Structures are given as C-alpha cells and as structure tokens.
Amino acid sequence: MDESITYIKKLMQNWEESVLDYLPDVFLAIVILILFILLAKFVKRITLKFYAKNIKVHPDIASIIASIIFFFFILSGVFLALQILGLEGVLTKMLAGAGIVGIVAGFAFKDIASNLFAGLFLKMYHPFKKGDWVNIDNSYGVVEELGWITTTINTVPGQEVFVPNQLIYNSTFTNFSTSHKRRIILESGVSYGDDLEHVKSVALDEVKKIEELLPNEKMDFFFTKIGNSAYNFQLRFWIKFNSNDDFQKAMSDIIIRVKKRFEQENISIAYPVTTLDFGVKGGVNLFDRDIMFKS
C-alpha cells in the first residue's frame, strides 16, 4: 500500500514538473496563434479596402482573394504554434494526411472546382448577364441567375435549365442581347412562272413595313436554289431585339405580309407537290380545277 502511494506521489510530481516546464511553450503558442488570427483579420480588411478603393469592380473576386489570404495566415499560425509545442511529428503527419486528402478531394471535386473557376471567369468577363437571351448547350432562353457552379436559364417553353459553368467555357454559346438587334431570315420559294425581279421587289417592300425593323441596317434578298418545283429564296433583315417576343412577332408579321402581298401580286408560293404545266403560269393543280376531256 505504501509503495502504491509513493508511486502515485512520484507520478504526480513528475507530471507537475512536466506541466510547469511545458506551460511557457503552451502560453507562447497560444499568443502566437492569437496574433496570427488578429493579423489575418487585419490583412483581410486591408485587402478589401484596397480592392474597393483602387479596382472597384468584381467584389466577389475581392472576397475570394481576401478569404484565401485570411486562411493562409491562420494556417501559418497553427503550424508555428505546433512547432513551438514540439509537435513537429504531428505537423508532419498533418501535412502528409492533407496531401492524401487533397489528392482524393481533387478527384472527387474536380468538376466542382472546374465549375467554380468557370463561374469566376464568367463574373470577371461578363459574356452575358441576368436578363440576356442566350443559347447555351442547345438551351435557348433568358438568363435568370449566374451562379458559381451553374447558370440558370428560363427557356421559352417555361422550364428552368441549369447549365454547368464549365460547359459554357468548353463549348460555344450565343448571346442574342449583346447588340440589341437580331436578324430575321425567311426562306421560301416561288413557282417557275413568276417574274423573279418582281418577287424580289415585292418582298423587300413588305419588309419596310415591319414595325420592329432597323431601317439603317441592310436588307437582303437572294435566290438560293432552283429546286424541283420552285425558285427558292432567302429574305434577311435586322430588327430591334429586347426579348424573344420581338423576334417571334417580326417573323410572324413578315410571313403574313409576304403571303397577302404575293396573293395580291399574283405571285405563287411554291408547295412541295407535283404540278402539271399545260402552258399556264405556275402549272395547274389537278385538285383546283375540273379537268375537261374531249371525246
């Protein structure tokens, strides 16, 4: 019993001496850690103020840079405190473990990191913004939100499509709102019997009556092909573009106007049907006229 008491006393004495010897290092490590935390906060605040005063653009980027600097100082303080405590072995194991975890995390979060960097570039260069009409990965609609991971598009049918940001930079995309104008391209054809110069003149005259037309932009009319049953043409002109409704309305208006005017001018819009030409302009449709047979 006496030997046990003596052993406990000796153990307590050794522990007390160890604590007293170790206490200054613990105190110094705590002070160093606190100083680095304060320094990290100070440097982060200075970085944000400097960025806001001198650059004044892309505040999200400023927050990212300031956060990286903040965590760098915090980690530096932790590593230095561990060295003061003589825990270099623990520090080495932490670094080795961090390396392994980093490799695993790199594979696991590769796509997320790619999307984050792509989102960063999107916010820096602004190829499009909220409210722009775009076509990304065959998704046509208006940009609802430009996030760090995905870009949200509200399509014409009304669905929300979430496009990964890395996909935007890995492929081509179109921003229809950049110049606030868009080109209407109408393709059709007229019959063989029509006067082609007259067709061109009539079509261009109807374009001038479109409400959304940009009159200072060039209007084009080209015959593009001699088809099996028609002379194919392409009519092109520019309109003011703020939303998809402007495009749809202009396209609808020109179709209606061309059809009505062609009927007034006795111009035949070609249809994909077989016609029999008996010397009459444009041929005769067997279902439109009664066929008379002579006995």
C-alpha positions as CSV (number, residue, x, y, z in Angstrom):
1,M,0.0,0.0,0.0
2,D,2.8,2.4,0.9
3,E,4.6,1.6,-2.3
4,S,1.5,2.5,-4.3
5,I,1.1,5.8,-2.5
6,T,4.8,6.5,-3.1
7,Y,4.4,5.7,-6.8
8,I,1.4,8.0,-7.2
9,K,3.1,10.8,-5.4
10,K,6.2,10.4,-7.7
11,L,4.0,10.3,-10.8
12,M,2.1,13.5,-9.7
13,Q,5.4,15.2,-9.0
14,N,6.8,14.3,-12.4
15,W,3.5,15.4,-14.1
16,E,3.6,18.8,-12.2
17,E,7.2,19.3,-13.2
18,S,6.4,18.5,-16.9
19,V,3.4,20.9,-16.8
20,L,5.5,23.7,-15.3
21,D,8.2,23.1,-17.9
22,Y,5.7,22.9,-20.8
23,L,3.5,25.8,-19.7
24,P,5.6,28.6,-21.1
25,D,5.6,26.9,-24.5
26,V,1.8,26.5,-24.4
27,F,1.4,30.1,-23.4
28,L,3.7,31.2,-26.2
29,A,1.9,29.0,-28.7
30,I,-1.5,30.5,-27.7
31,V,-0.1,34.0,-28.0
32,I,1.3,33.3,-31.5
33,L,-2.0,31.8,-32.6
34,I,-4.0,34.8,-31.4
35,L,-1.5,37.2,-33.0
36,F,-1.8,35.4,-36.3
37,I,-5.7,35.4,-36.1
38,L,-5.6,39.2,-35.5
39,L,-3.1,39.6,-38.3
40,A,-5.3,37.6,-40.6
41,K,-8.3,39.7,-39.9
42,F,-6.3,42.9,-40.3
43,V,-4.8,41.9,-43.6
44,K,-8.2,40.7,-44.9
45,R,-9.8,44.0,-44.0
46,I,-6.9,46.0,-45.6
47,T,-7.2,43.8,-48.8
48,L,-10.9,44.5,-49.1
49,K,-10.5,48.2,-48.6
50,F,-7.6,48.4,-51.1
51,Y,-9.6,46.5,-53.7
52,A,-12.7,48.6,-53.2
53,K,-10.7,51.8,-53.4
54,N,-8.5,51.1,-56.4
55,I,-10.2,48.5,-58.5
56,K,-13.9,48.9,-57.7
57,V,-15.1,46.0,-59.8
58,H,-16.0,42.4,-59.2
59,P,-16.5,42.5,-55.4
60,D,-16.9,38.7,-55.4
61,I,-13.3,38.3,-56.6
62,A,-12.2,40.6,-53.8
63,S,-13.9,38.4,-51.2
64,I,-12.3,35.3,-52.6
65,I,-8.8,36.8,-52.6
66,A,-9.3,38.2,-49.0
67,S,-10.5,34.8,-47.8
68,I,-7.5,33.0,-49.3
69,I,-5.1,35.4,-47.5
70,F,-7.1,35.0,-44.3
71,F,-6.8,31.2,-44.2
72,F,-3.1,31.4,-45.2
73,F,-2.3,33.4,-42.1
74,I,-4.5,31.2,-39.9
75,L,-2.8,28.0,-41.1
76,S,0.6,29.7,-40.7
77,G,-0.2,30.5,-37.1
78,V,-1.4,26.9,-36.4
79,F,1.8,25.4,-37.9
80,L,4.0,27.8,-36.0
81,A,2.2,27.1,-32.7
82,L,2.6,23.3,-33.2
83,Q,6.4,23.8,-33.8
84,I,6.7,25.8,-30.6
85,L,5.0,23.0,-28.7
86,G,7.4,20.5,-30.2
87,L,4.8,18.7,-32.2
88,E,6.7,18.5,-35.4
89,G,5.8,14.9,-35.8
90,V,2.1,15.8,-35.6
91,L,2.7,18.6,-38.1
92,T,4.4,16.2,-40.5
93,K,1.5,13.7,-40.2
94,M,-1.0,16.5,-40.7
95,L,0.8,17.6,-43.9
96,A,1.1,14.1,-45.2
97,G,-2.6,13.5,-44.4
98,A,-3.6,16.8,-46.0
99,G,-1.7,15.7,-49.2
100,I,-3.5,12.4,-49.4
101,V,-6.9,14.1,-48.6
102,G,-6.0,16.7,-51.2
103,I,-5.4,14.1,-53.9
104,V,-8.7,12.3,-53.1
105,A,-10.6,15.5,-52.9
106,G,-9.0,16.7,-56.2
107,F,-10.5,13.7,-58.0
108,A,-13.8,13.9,-56.1
109,F,-14.3,17.6,-56.6
110,K,-12.7,18.1,-59.9
111,D,-15.9,19.0,-61.7
112,I,-16.9,21.3,-58.9
113,A,-13.6,23.1,-59.0
114,S,-13.9,23.5,-62.8
115,N,-17.3,25.0,-62.4
116,L,-16.1,27.3,-59.7
117,F,-13.2,28.6,-61.9
118,A,-15.5,28.9,-64.9
119,G,-18.0,30.8,-62.7
120,L,-15.2,33.1,-61.6
121,F,-14.3,33.9,-65.3
122,L,-17.9,34.5,-66.1
123,K,-18.2,37.0,-63.4
124,M,-14.9,38.7,-64.5
125,Y,-15.6,38.9,-68.2
126,H,-19.4,39.1,-68.3
127,P,-20.1,37.4,-71.7
128,F,-23.7,37.6,-70.6
129,K,-25.7,38.9,-67.6
130,K,-29.1,38.3,-66.0
131,G,-31.8,39.1,-68.5
132,D,-29.8,38.3,-71.6
133,W,-31.2,35.9,-74.2
134,V,-28.7,33.2,-74.9
135,N,-28.4,29.8,-76.5
136,I,-26.1,27.5,-74.3
137,D,-25.8,23.8,-75.0
138,N,-29.0,23.9,-77.2
139,S,-30.9,25.6,-74.3
140,Y,-32.4,28.9,-75.6
141,G,-33.9,31.3,-73.1
142,V,-33.2,34.2,-70.8
143,V,-30.5,34.1,-68.1
144,E,-32.2,34.0,-64.7
145,E,-29.1,33.7,-62.5
146,L,-25.3,33.4,-62.9
147,G,-24.1,31.3,-60.0
148,W,-20.7,30.0,-59.1
149,I,-21.5,26.4,-60.1
150,T,-24.3,26.7,-62.6
151,T,-26.1,29.2,-64.8
152,T,-29.9,29.2,-64.7
153,I,-31.7,29.7,-68.0
154,N,-35.5,30.1,-68.3
155,T,-36.3,28.6,-71.6
156,V,-39.1,29.7,-74.0
157,P,-41.3,26.6,-73.0
158,G,-41.0,27.8,-69.4
159,Q,-38.6,25.3,-67.9
160,E,-35.6,26.2,-65.8
161,V,-32.4,24.7,-67.2
162,F,-29.3,24.6,-65.0
163,V,-26.1,24.6,-67.2
164,P,-22.8,23.8,-65.5
165,N,-20.4,26.7,-65.9
166,Q,-17.5,24.6,-67.2
167,L,-19.8,23.5,-70.1
168,I,-20.1,27.2,-71.1
169,Y,-16.4,27.6,-71.5
170,N,-15.9,24.2,-73.1
171,S,-18.2,24.9,-76.0
172,T,-19.6,27.8,-78.0
173,F,-22.6,29.8,-76.9
174,T,-24.6,32.7,-78.4
175,N,-25.7,35.9,-76.7
176,F,-28.5,37.4,-78.7
177,S,-28.8,40.5,-76.4
178,T,-25.3,41.9,-76.9
179,S,-26.1,44.2,-79.7
180,H,-29.8,44.6,-79.0
181,K,-30.6,43.5,-82.6
182,R,-31.3,40.3,-84.3
183,R,-31.6,39.1,-87.9
184,I,-34.7,37.6,-89.4
185,I,-34.1,35.0,-92.1
186,L,-37.2,33.9,-94.0
187,E,-36.8,31.1,-96.5
188,S,-39.4,30.2,-99.1
189,G,-39.9,29.7,-102.8
190,V,-42.0,30.8,-105.8
191,S,-43.1,29.0,-108.9
192,Y,-41.3,28.7,-112.1
193,G,-43.7,31.1,-113.9
194,D,-43.2,34.1,-111.6
195,D,-41.1,37.2,-112.5
196,L,-38.1,36.9,-110.1
197,E,-37.3,40.6,-110.2
198,H,-40.9,41.4,-109.3
199,V,-40.8,38.8,-106.5
200,K,-37.7,40.4,-105.0
201,S,-39.1,44.0,-105.2
202,V,-42.4,43.0,-103.6
203,A,-40.7,41.1,-100.7
204,L,-38.3,43.9,-99.9
205,D,-41.2,46.4,-100.0
206,E,-43.1,44.4,-97.4
207,V,-40.0,44.3,-95.1
208,K,-40.0,48.1,-94.9
209,K,-43.5,47.9,-93.2
210,I,-42.3,45.8,-90.3
211,E,-42.7,47.7,-87.0
212,E,-39.5,46.3,-85.4
213,L,-37.3,46.9,-88.5
214,L,-34.0,48.7,-88.1
215,P,-34.1,50.8,-91.3
216,N,-30.4,51.7,-91.2
217,E,-29.4,48.1,-91.4
218,K,-29.0,46.3,-94.7
219,M,-31.9,44.2,-96.1
220,D,-31.0,41.3,-98.4
221,F,-32.9,39.2,-100.8
222,F,-31.2,36.3,-102.6
223,F,-32.5,33.4,-104.8
224,T,-30.6,30.5,-103.4
225,K,-31.6,27.5,-105.4
226,I,-33.5,26.2,-108.4
227,G,-35.5,23.5,-106.7
228,N,-37.5,20.6,-108.1
229,S,-40.7,22.7,-108.2
230,A,-39.6,26.3,-107.2
231,Y,-37.1,29.0,-107.2
232,N,-36.0,29.1,-103.5
233,F,-35.2,32.5,-102.0
234,Q,-33.9,33.9,-98.7
235,L,-35.1,37.2,-97.2
236,R,-33.0,38.8,-94.5
237,F,-33.3,41.9,-92.4
238,W,-32.5,43.2,-88.9
239,I,-34.9,44.1,-86.1
240,K,-34.7,45.6,-82.6
241,F,-34.3,42.8,-80.1
242,N,-35.0,43.0,-76.4
243,S,-36.8,39.7,-75.9
244,N,-37.8,36.6,-77.9
245,D,-41.3,38.2,-78.4
246,D,-39.7,40.8,-80.7
247,F,-38.2,38.1,-82.9
248,Q,-41.4,36.0,-83.0
249,K,-43.6,39.0,-83.8
250,A,-41.3,40.2,-86.6
251,M,-41.1,36.7,-88.1
252,S,-44.9,36.3,-87.9
253,D,-45.5,39.7,-89.4
254,I,-43.3,39.2,-92.4
255,I,-44.8,35.8,-93.1
256,I,-48.3,37.3,-93.0
257,R,-47.4,40.3,-95.1
258,V,-45.5,38.3,-97.8
259,K,-48.4,35.8,-98.2
260,K,-51.0,38.6,-98.5
261,R,-48.9,40.7,-100.9
262,F,-47.9,37.7,-103.0
263,E,-51.6,36.9,-103.4
264,Q,-52.3,40.5,-104.4
265,E,-49.5,40.5,-107.0
266,N,-50.5,37.0,-108.3
267,I,-47.2,35.5,-107.1
268,S,-47.4,31.8,-106.4
269,I,-45.7,30.5,-103.3
270,A,-44.4,27.0,-104.2
271,Y,-45.6,24.0,-102.4
272,P,-43.9,20.6,-102.3
273,V,-46.3,19.0,-104.7
274,T,-46.1,17.8,-108.3
275,T,-47.6,20.1,-110.9
276,L,-48.5,19.6,-114.5
277,D,-47.5,22.5,-116.7
278,F,-50.0,22.9,-119.6
279,G,-48.6,26.3,-120.6
280,V,-50.4,28.1,-117.8
281,K,-48.3,30.2,-115.4
282,G,-47.2,28.1,-112.5
283,G,-48.8,24.9,-113.7
284,V,-52.3,23.6,-112.9
285,N,-53.1,21.8,-109.7
286,L,-55.4,18.8,-110.6
287,F,-57.4,19.4,-107.4
288,D,-58.0,23.1,-108.0
289,R,-59.7,22.8,-111.5
290,D,-62.1,20.5,-113.2
291,I,-60.4,18.6,-116.0
292,M,-62.2,18.6,-119.2
293,F,-61.8,15.6,-121.6
294,K,-62.8,15.8,-125.2
295,S,-64.4,12.8,-126.8
